[in-house]
Amino acid sequence: MSQPTGTTSVRAPEAVAGPASGRIVISVDAMGGDRGAAAVADGIVRSAKKNPDIAFIVHGPEAELTRLLGRRRELLGRCEIRHAEGVVKMTDKPSQVMRHGEGTSMWSTIESVRRGEATVAVSCGNTGALMALSMIRLRKLPGINRPAIACLWPSRSPQGFNVMLDVGADIKADAEDLLQYALMGASYARNGLGLARPRIGLLNVGTEEHKGRAELKLANDLIAAATEAGGFDYVGFVEGGDLPGDRVDVIVTDGFTGNIALKTGEGTAKLVSDFLKEAFNATFLSRIAALLALTSLKRLQKRIDPRRVNGGVFLGLNGTVVKSHGSADALGVSAAIRLAFQLAQSGFQDRLAARLASAGQARQGAAAQGVGGAVAAPGGASNLNGTTE
């Protein structure tokens, strides 16, 4: 991690227009991704072209960002550049960033959310460092033991995606953590996918109730006890084959298992894509077949392209953070920004906090009365499609 030489605030003539203009402000870390600031800048411009209701605070070296963004007419009156000299590298340890990260673009990005200048933070940088800084600067929501990272998984469900969490915030999760993941995942599915009553599944090595570790069996009981009050349906244990299926809408697991599943899925999608290219380029006739099937192949590519569903959401914090894939190109960055905008527009953070607070009160009440199980009281939030929780 390069040490900062100082952090200043630079406001260009096209200064950012925030809530007063009706725009939602997204705080973007321009540094730390594998493709550098240029890919992030291109993603910002791509988003600005598609959505006039977004404004940006972009963090990184002033001179470089001014060169990349300063003359883009799509950003006139919608983009502020915040100078931050330091960069959190992919190889930096979270503990090191926690001690010496002030002045980096990642720190500055989180600070904009903490101060209320922006609604959501987006970064392609080091996942461990981003989570560590987010926990330090934003703090955890009351009652949350471990925050989680939720991702969207392409599936055969009617909505086209399933939610999976945790996918890497913490490799450990006890039964109570898994219950909290279920509650947060259900709220995310309601607000992000428009599902009035999401179906929850707990990832295990089999669907039989006697299988799995002790904490999974206990979590199975806790989640089942929370279904009615929590406003979701619990289908019980699910297996890896259910991740892209239509049996569940939310898959709950620990961060170790979830991260491996996520990376395996991304690798498999790329492998299938590469195999198809090789097959259709093998002979002259296969190339003709590829031309005839071009429309269908593009539809398939769009469906399985991980860039189009790029963005893991940090859940359980006093602020919303979207983690973009480190290797994201302009399309991937734009997708992460679009997700950040949708969550901000829906008021997701306030609704999640309210639901978790209600859940905590309900569990305390049940414990005081000597009633077993954990419950979550239903909220009254609306999702991205306008229906109520």
C-alpha positions as CSV (number, residue, x, y, z in Angstrom):
1,M,0.0,0.0,0.0
2,S,1.6,3.3,-1.1
3,Q,1.6,5.9,1.6
4,P,-0.5,9.0,1.0
5,T,1.2,12.4,0.6
6,G,-1.9,14.2,1.8
7,T,-5.6,14.2,0.9
8,T,-7.4,17.3,-0.4
9,S,-10.8,17.9,-1.8
10,V,-10.9,19.1,-5.4
11,R,-14.1,20.4,-6.8
12,A,-14.1,20.8,-10.6
13,P,-16.3,23.3,-12.4
14,E,-18.7,20.5,-13.1
15,A,-19.2,20.1,-9.3
16,V,-21.4,17.3,-8.1
17,A,-25.1,17.9,-7.8
18,G,-26.6,15.7,-5.0
19,P,-29.9,15.4,-3.2
20,A,-30.9,19.0,-3.9
21,S,-30.9,18.2,-7.6
22,G,-32.9,15.0,-7.1
23,R,-29.8,12.9,-8.0
24,I,-28.5,10.0,-6.0
25,V,-24.8,10.4,-5.2
26,I,-22.5,7.3,-5.6
27,S,-19.0,7.4,-4.0
28,V,-16.6,5.5,-6.3
29,D,-13.1,4.3,-5.5
30,A,-11.3,4.8,-8.9
31,M,-8.1,2.9,-7.8
32,G,-7.3,-0.6,-6.7
33,G,-8.9,-2.7,-9.5
34,D,-6.8,-4.9,-11.8
35,R,-7.5,-2.7,-14.8
36,G,-6.7,0.6,-13.2
37,A,-8.5,3.9,-13.1
38,A,-9.3,4.0,-16.8
39,A,-11.7,1.0,-16.6
40,V,-13.5,2.6,-13.6
41,A,-13.7,6.0,-15.4
42,D,-15.2,4.3,-18.5
43,G,-17.7,2.5,-16.3
44,I,-18.7,5.8,-14.7
45,V,-19.2,7.5,-18.0
46,R,-21.2,4.5,-19.3
47,S,-23.5,4.8,-16.2
48,A,-23.9,8.5,-16.6
49,K,-25.0,8.1,-20.2
50,K,-27.7,5.6,-19.2
51,N,-29.0,7.3,-16.1
52,P,-29.3,11.0,-15.6
53,D,-30.3,10.6,-12.0
54,I,-26.8,9.5,-10.8
55,A,-24.1,11.9,-9.5
56,F,-20.6,10.8,-8.5
57,I,-17.9,11.6,-6.0
58,V,-14.8,9.9,-7.5
59,H,-11.7,9.2,-5.3
60,G,-8.1,8.9,-6.4
61,P,-5.2,11.0,-7.8
62,E,-6.5,14.3,-9.0
63,A,-4.4,14.7,-12.0
64,E,-5.1,11.3,-13.4
65,L,-8.9,11.5,-12.7
66,T,-9.1,15.0,-14.2
67,R,-7.5,13.7,-17.4
68,L,-9.9,10.7,-17.5
69,L,-13.1,12.5,-16.5
70,G,-12.7,16.2,-16.5
71,R,-13.8,16.8,-20.2
72,R,-16.6,14.2,-20.4
73,R,-19.7,16.2,-21.1
74,E,-21.9,13.4,-19.7
75,L,-20.5,14.3,-16.3
76,L,-21.1,18.0,-16.4
77,G,-22.5,19.1,-13.1
78,R,-22.6,15.5,-11.9
79,C,-19.0,14.6,-10.9
80,E,-16.7,15.7,-8.1
81,I,-13.1,14.5,-7.9
82,R,-11.7,14.0,-4.5
83,H,-7.9,13.8,-4.4
84,A,-6.5,10.8,-2.6
85,E,-2.8,9.9,-3.2
86,G,-2.7,6.5,-1.5
87,V,-3.9,3.2,-3.1
88,V,-4.8,0.0,-1.4
89,K,-3.2,-2.8,-3.3
90,M,-4.6,-6.3,-3.7
91,T,-1.7,-7.7,-1.8
92,D,-2.2,-5.4,1.3
93,K,-3.3,-7.1,4.5
94,P,-6.6,-5.8,6.0
95,S,-4.9,-5.2,9.3
96,Q,-2.2,-3.0,7.6
97,V,-4.9,-1.0,5.8
98,M,-6.8,-0.5,9.1
99,R,-3.8,1.1,10.7
100,H,-2.3,3.0,7.7
101,G,-5.2,3.3,5.2
102,E,-6.2,6.9,5.9
103,G,-5.6,9.0,2.8
104,T,-6.1,6.2,0.4
105,S,-8.9,6.3,-2.3
106,M,-10.7,3.4,-0.6
107,W,-10.7,5.2,2.8
108,S,-11.9,8.4,1.2
109,T,-14.7,6.5,-0.6
110,I,-16.1,5.0,2.6
111,E,-15.8,8.4,4.4
112,S,-18.1,10.0,1.9
113,V,-20.8,7.5,2.9
114,R,-20.1,7.9,6.6
115,R,-20.4,11.7,6.3
116,G,-23.7,11.4,4.4
117,E,-22.3,13.0,1.2
118,A,-23.0,9.9,-0.8
119,T,-25.6,7.1,-0.4
120,V,-23.5,4.1,-1.6
121,A,-19.8,3.3,-2.0
122,V,-18.5,1.3,-4.9
123,S,-15.0,-0.2,-5.1
124,C,-13.1,-2.8,-7.2
125,G,-10.3,-3.0,-4.6
126,N,-9.1,-5.5,-2.1
127,T,-12.2,-7.3,-0.6
128,G,-10.7,-7.9,2.9
129,A,-9.4,-4.4,3.2
130,L,-12.7,-2.9,2.0
131,M,-14.7,-4.9,4.5
132,A,-12.3,-4.0,7.3
133,L,-12.5,-0.3,6.5
134,S,-16.2,-0.4,6.1
135,M,-16.6,-2.1,9.5
136,I,-14.3,0.5,11.2
137,R,-15.7,3.6,9.6
138,L,-19.4,2.7,9.1
139,R,-19.8,0.2,12.0
140,K,-22.0,-2.8,12.2
141,L,-25.8,-2.5,12.6
142,P,-27.0,-3.2,16.1
143,G,-27.3,-7.0,16.8
144,I,-25.1,-8.0,13.8
145,N,-22.2,-10.3,14.7
146,R,-20.7,-10.7,11.3
147,P,-21.6,-8.7,8.2
148,A,-22.1,-10.6,5.0
149,I,-21.5,-10.1,1.3
150,A,-24.4,-11.0,-0.9
151,C,-24.2,-11.6,-4.7
152,L,-26.7,-12.3,-7.5
153,W,-26.5,-15.7,-9.1
154,P,-28.0,-16.4,-12.6
155,S,-30.7,-18.9,-12.2
156,R,-33.8,-20.5,-13.7
157,S,-36.0,-18.7,-11.2
158,P,-38.7,-16.4,-12.7
159,Q,-36.7,-13.3,-11.6
160,G,-33.6,-14.7,-13.4
161,F,-31.3,-14.5,-10.3
162,N,-30.9,-16.0,-6.9
163,V,-29.2,-14.3,-3.9
164,M,-26.4,-16.0,-2.2
165,L,-24.7,-14.9,1.1
166,D,-22.1,-14.9,2.5
167,V,-19.6,-15.0,-0.3
168,G,-16.5,-13.9,1.5
169,A,-16.9,-11.4,4.3
170,D,-16.0,-14.0,7.0
171,I,-15.0,-17.6,6.6
172,K,-16.8,-18.5,9.9
173,A,-20.5,-18.4,10.7
174,D,-22.3,-20.0,13.6
175,A,-26.0,-20.8,13.8
176,E,-27.0,-17.2,14.9
177,D,-24.9,-15.7,12.1
178,L,-26.6,-17.9,9.5
179,L,-30.0,-16.8,10.8
180,Q,-29.0,-13.2,10.4
181,Y,-27.8,-14.0,6.9
182,A,-31.3,-15.4,6.2
183,L,-33.0,-12.3,7.4
184,M,-30.7,-10.0,5.5
185,G,-30.9,-12.1,2.4
186,A,-34.7,-12.1,2.5
187,S,-34.7,-8.3,2.8
188,Y,-32.3,-8.0,-0.1
189,A,-34.5,-10.3,-2.2
190,R,-37.6,-8.3,-1.4
191,N,-36.0,-4.9,-2.2
192,G,-33.7,-6.0,-5.0
193,L,-35.7,-8.7,-6.8
194,G,-39.2,-7.7,-6.0
195,L,-40.1,-10.9,-4.2
196,A,-42.9,-10.5,-1.7
197,R,-42.1,-13.7,0.1
198,P,-38.6,-15.1,-0.7
199,R,-37.8,-18.7,-0.4
200,I,-34.7,-19.4,1.8
201,G,-32.5,-22.4,1.6
202,L,-29.5,-23.4,3.8
203,L,-26.6,-24.8,1.8
204,N,-25.5,-28.2,3.0
205,V,-23.9,-31.5,1.8
206,G,-27.4,-33.0,1.4
207,T,-31.1,-32.2,1.9
208,E,-31.7,-34.7,4.7
209,E,-32.1,-33.1,8.1
210,H,-29.5,-35.5,9.8
211,K,-26.7,-34.3,7.5
212,G,-24.2,-31.5,8.1
213,R,-22.3,-29.9,10.9
214,A,-23.9,-29.1,14.3
215,E,-24.2,-25.4,13.6
216,L,-26.0,-26.1,10.4
217,K,-28.5,-28.3,12.2
218,L,-29.1,-25.6,14.8
219,A,-29.4,-22.9,12.1
220,N,-31.9,-25.1,10.3
221,D,-34.1,-25.0,13.4
222,L,-33.6,-21.2,14.0
223,I,-34.4,-20.2,10.4
224,A,-37.5,-22.5,10.3
225,A,-38.8,-20.9,13.5
226,A,-38.4,-17.4,11.9
227,T,-40.4,-18.0,8.7
228,E,-43.8,-16.7,9.6
229,A,-42.8,-13.6,11.5
230,G,-39.9,-12.9,9.1
231,G,-42.2,-13.1,6.0
232,F,-40.2,-15.7,4.0
233,D,-40.6,-19.4,3.2
234,Y,-37.9,-21.8,4.3
235,V,-37.4,-24.9,2.1
236,G,-34.7,-26.4,4.4
237,F,-31.3,-27.7,3.3
238,V,-30.3,-27.2,-0.4
239,E,-27.3,-28.5,-2.3
240,G,-24.8,-27.0,-4.8
241,G,-27.0,-27.9,-7.7
242,D,-29.8,-25.7,-6.4
243,L,-27.7,-22.5,-6.7
244,P,-28.8,-21.9,-10.3
245,G,-32.1,-23.6,-9.9
246,D,-35.6,-22.5,-9.2
247,R,-36.2,-24.2,-5.9
248,V,-35.0,-21.2,-3.8
249,D,-34.5,-17.4,-4.1
250,V,-31.9,-17.0,-1.3
251,I,-29.1,-19.4,-0.5
252,V,-27.5,-19.0,3.0
253,T,-24.0,-20.3,3.7
254,D,-20.7,-19.3,5.4
255,G,-18.2,-17.1,3.6
256,F,-15.7,-19.8,3.0
257,T,-18.1,-22.1,1.2
258,G,-19.9,-19.2,-0.6
259,N,-16.7,-17.7,-2.0
260,I,-15.5,-21.0,-3.4
261,A,-18.9,-21.6,-5.0
262,L,-18.9,-18.1,-6.5
263,K,-15.4,-18.4,-8.0
264,T,-16.2,-21.9,-9.2
265,G,-19.4,-20.6,-11.0
266,E,-17.5,-17.7,-12.6
267,G,-14.7,-20.1,-13.8
268,T,-17.3,-22.6,-15.2
269,A,-19.1,-19.8,-17.1
270,K,-15.8,-18.7,-18.7
271,L,-14.9,-22.3,-19.5
272,V,-18.3,-22.9,-21.2
273,S,-17.8,-19.7,-23.2
274,D,-14.3,-20.7,-24.3
275,F,-15.4,-24.2,-25.3
276,L,-18.2,-22.8,-27.4
277,K,-15.8,-20.4,-29.2
278,E,-13.4,-23.3,-29.9
279,A,-16.2,-25.5,-31.1
280,F,-17.6,-22.9,-33.5
281,N,-14.1,-22.0,-34.8
282,A,-13.1,-25.6,-35.4
283,T,-14.1,-25.9,-39.1
284,F,-15.6,-23.9,-41.9
285,L,-19.0,-25.5,-41.4
286,S,-18.9,-24.8,-37.7
287,R,-18.3,-21.1,-38.5
288,I,-21.3,-21.1,-40.7
289,A,-23.3,-22.7,-37.9
290,A,-22.1,-20.0,-35.6
291,L,-23.4,-17.3,-37.9
292,L,-26.8,-19.0,-38.1
293,A,-26.9,-19.3,-34.3
294,L,-25.4,-15.9,-33.6
295,T,-28.6,-14.4,-32.0
296,S,-29.0,-17.3,-29.7
297,L,-25.3,-17.3,-28.8
298,K,-25.4,-13.6,-27.9
299,R,-28.5,-14.3,-25.8
300,L,-26.7,-17.1,-24.0
301,Q,-23.5,-15.0,-23.5
302,K,-25.6,-12.2,-22.0
303,R,-27.3,-14.6,-19.6
304,I,-24.2,-16.1,-18.2
305,D,-21.8,-13.1,-18.4
306,P,-20.7,-12.4,-14.8
307,R,-19.9,-8.8,-15.7
308,R,-23.6,-8.0,-16.0
309,V,-24.4,-9.1,-12.5
310,N,-21.2,-7.7,-11.0
311,G,-21.3,-6.4,-7.5
312,G,-21.4,-8.0,-4.1
313,V,-23.4,-6.0,-1.5
314,F,-22.0,-5.7,2.1
315,L,-25.0,-6.3,4.4
316,G,-25.1,-5.5,8.1
317,L,-23.3,-2.2,8.2
318,N,-24.5,1.4,8.8
319,G,-24.2,2.2,5.2
320,T,-24.3,0.4,1.8
321,V,-21.1,-0.7,0.1
322,V,-20.9,-2.5,-3.2
323,K,-17.8,-4.6,-4.0
324,S,-17.1,-4.8,-7.7
325,H,-15.0,-7.7,-9.0
326,G,-11.3,-6.7,-9.0
327,S,-11.0,-7.5,-12.7
328,A,-14.1,-5.7,-13.8
329,D,-14.0,-3.8,-17.1
330,A,-16.2,-0.8,-17.9
331,L,-19.3,-3.0,-18.4
332,G,-18.7,-4.6,-15.0
333,V,-18.1,-1.3,-13.2
334,S,-21.3,0.1,-14.8
335,A,-23.2,-2.9,-13.5
336,A,-22.0,-2.4,-10.0
337,I,-22.9,1.3,-10.1
338,R,-26.4,0.4,-11.5
339,L,-26.8,-2.0,-8.5
340,A,-25.7,0.7,-6.1
341,F,-28.2,3.1,-7.6
342,Q,-31.1,0.7,-7.4
343,L,-30.4,-0.1,-3.7
344,A,-30.1,3.6,-2.9
345,Q,-33.3,4.5,-4.8
346,S,-35.2,1.8,-2.9
347,G,-34.1,3.0,0.5
348,F,-32.8,-0.5,1.1
349,Q,-30.4,0.5,3.9
350,D,-33.0,2.0,6.1
351,R,-35.4,-0.9,5.5
352,L,-32.8,-3.5,6.3
353,A,-31.9,-1.7,9.5
354,A,-35.5,-1.5,10.6
355,R,-36.1,-5.2,9.8
356,L,-33.0,-6.3,11.8
357,A,-34.0,-4.1,14.7
358,S,-37.5,-5.6,14.7
359,A,-35.9,-9.1,14.5
360,G,-33.7,-8.4,17.5
361,Q,-36.6,-7.1,19.6
362,A,-38.7,-10.1,18.7
363,R,-35.9,-12.5,19.7
364,Q,-35.4,-10.7,23.0
365,G,-39.1,-10.9,23.7
366,A,-39.2,-14.6,22.9
367,A,-36.2,-15.2,25.2
368,A,-37.7,-13.2,28.0
369,Q,-40.9,-15.3,27.8
370,G,-38.9,-18.5,27.7
371,V,-40.0,-19.3,24.1
372,G,-37.5,-21.2,22.0
373,G,-36.5,-20.2,18.5
374,A,-35.7,-16.9,16.9
375,V,-38.2,-14.7,15.1
376,A,-38.1,-11.6,13.0
377,A,-41.0,-9.1,12.9
378,P,-42.2,-8.1,9.5
379,G,-41.4,-4.6,8.3
380,G,-43.3,-2.3,5.9
381,A,-40.7,-1.6,3.3
382,S,-41.1,-1.4,-0.4
383,N,-38.9,-3.1,-3.0
384,L,-37.4,-1.9,-6.2
385,N,-40.6,-2.8,-8.1
386,G,-42.8,-0.8,-5.8
387,T,-44.4,-3.7,-3.8
388,T,-44.3,-3.7,0.0
389,E,-42.5,-6.0,2.3
